[in-house]
């Protein structure tokens, strides 16, 4: 199983960013913000995460 860690994206320069493209990265201390959903969608597409859908 592959795991996704947002810190791998947010902390690439050694310092973690609290914003993504000028929007908050997190809603609270444990949840990604909906305002950055388009950004995360692109990241998840690149990461090739399973959709959770089962093919017949």
C-alpha positions in Angstrom: 0.0 0.0 0.0 1.3 3.5 -0.9 0.8 6.3 1.6 0.5 9.9 0.9 2.0 12.5 3.3 1.2 16.2 2.6 4.4 17.2 4.3 6.3 15.7 1.3 4.6 18.4 -0.9 4.4 21.2 1.7 7.9 20.9 3.1 10.1 20.5 0.0 12.3 23.5 0.8 13.0 22.4 4.4 10.3 24.8 5.8 6.7 23.8 5.7 4.2 26.1 4.0 0.9 26.9 5.6 -0.5 28.1 2.3 -0.9 26.7 -1.2 -1.2 29.1 -4.1 -2.2 31.8 -1.6 -4.9 29.7 0.1 -4.7 27.9 3.5 -3.3 24.4 3.2 -5.1 23.0 6.3 -8.6 23.5 7.7 -7.3 22.6 11.2 -4.4 20.6 12.6 -5.4 17.4 11.0 -7.5 18.2 7.8 -6.6 19.6 4.4 -8.5 22.7 3.5 -11.2 22.6 0.8 -9.9 25.9 -0.6 -6.8 24.1 -1.9 -8.7 21.1 -3.4 -7.8 21.8 -7.0 -4.1 21.8 -6.0 -4.4 18.6 -4.1 -6.4 17.0 -7.0 -3.4 17.6 -9.3 -1.0 16.2 -6.7 -3.2 13.1 -6.2 -3.4 12.6 -10.0 0.4 12.6 -10.2 0.6 10.3 -7.2 -1.7 7.8 -8.9 -3.7 7.0 -5.8 -6.5 4.4 -5.9 -9.9 5.8 -6.2 -11.6 3.4 -3.8 -13.9 2.3 -6.6 -14.0 -1.4 -7.3 -14.0 -2.4 -10.9 -16.6 -5.1 -11.8 
